[in-house]
Amino acid sequence: MSLQGAFRALADPTRRDILVLLANRDMTVSEVCNRFEITRTAVKKHLTILEEGGLVTAWPQGRERINRLSPEPLQAVSDWVEYFSQFWDGRLDALQDAIRNETEQEKTDE
């Protein structure tokens, strides 16, 4: 599964909410539908995009389809995002140093 497919799947807030539901347990399409105020067709479309992104696997069970979270592609997303944390970490460290220096300066001024 591609990183691009995973990002496409994660781009929509409803799909992210569906992933949170599936993180707790496998669910049928009907069970997912019951959690949202959108049509069954819309839920199935979201599940299809999640499946195409590799984040959900589904299989038939009787007249229903069971959906399960497949978290492996999330690791690739996490790795990609983690690369950029170096930019935030450096800025947060600089902010922390500035606050510390200001606090020390205030103490010496008293």
N, C-alpha and C positions, 0 to 999 in steps of 0.2 A: 504494500500500500504506500502511496506517495505522501510526502509531507504536505504537498499542496492539497490533496484530497482531505487530509485531516484538518487543515486550516479552513477549508471550505465548509466542512461539516461543523466546525466549532464557531463559525462566523455568526450563526443565528442564535439568539437567546433561547428560543424554544428548544432547539436541538441540545443546547447546553443543559437545559432543565431536564430533558429526557435522559441525558447521560447521568445526571445526578440520581434520577429515579432508578435507572438500571444498575447503578453502583451498589444499590441496596439489595436488589434481587432481580431475577429474571422476570419479565412481564410479557403478557400477551398484548397484542395490539389493542384489544378492548380495554385492558387495564390501563394502558398508557392513555388511551382516549378519555377515560374517566377522570383523569387528572388535569385536563385542559379544556378550555372553552373554544375549541376549534373542531372542525369536521374530522371524521374518521379518515377521509381522503387526504386532508392536510397532514394528519399524524403519520399516515402511511408514507407520504412523500418525505417527511422529515426522517423517518426511519430508513427509508431507501438511501437518502443522502448520507446518513450516518454509516450505513452498511457499505456504501461505495467508498467512504473515507476510511474504512477498516476499523471503525470505532464500535461497531455493533455487528454481531453475528445473529442470524435468525434461521429457524428451522420449523417445518410444519409439525404440529401436534394436533391430530384430529382436524377440526375445521379452523383452528387458530394457528397463528405463527407465534412462536416464543422468541423473544428478543433478549440478548445477553450483551452486556458491556464487554468489549475487547480492549483492554487498557494499553496494550503494547504500543500502538501508534502514539499514544500520549507521551511516551518516553522520548520519542523523536521530537515532538513539539517542545517538551520541557528542555531537552538538550539545546535546541535552537534558541529558545528564549533565554536560557541560562548564559549563552555566549554574551548577550547584551547586558547582563547584570553587572558586568565589570564597569560599565559606564555609570550606572546608578550607584554602585558601591563606592566608587571614587568620589562622586559628588556628595554622598551622604557622609563619608569620612571627612571631607573638607568642611561640611556644615558642622559636624560634631566638633572638629578642631576650632572652628570660628566661635562657636558657642562657649567652648571651654576657655578659650583665650579671653573672650569678653567677660566671662564670669570671674576669671582670675584678675583681670584688670579692675573690675568693680570692687573686688575685695581689697586690692592694694590702694584704691582711691579713698576707701573709707577711713 
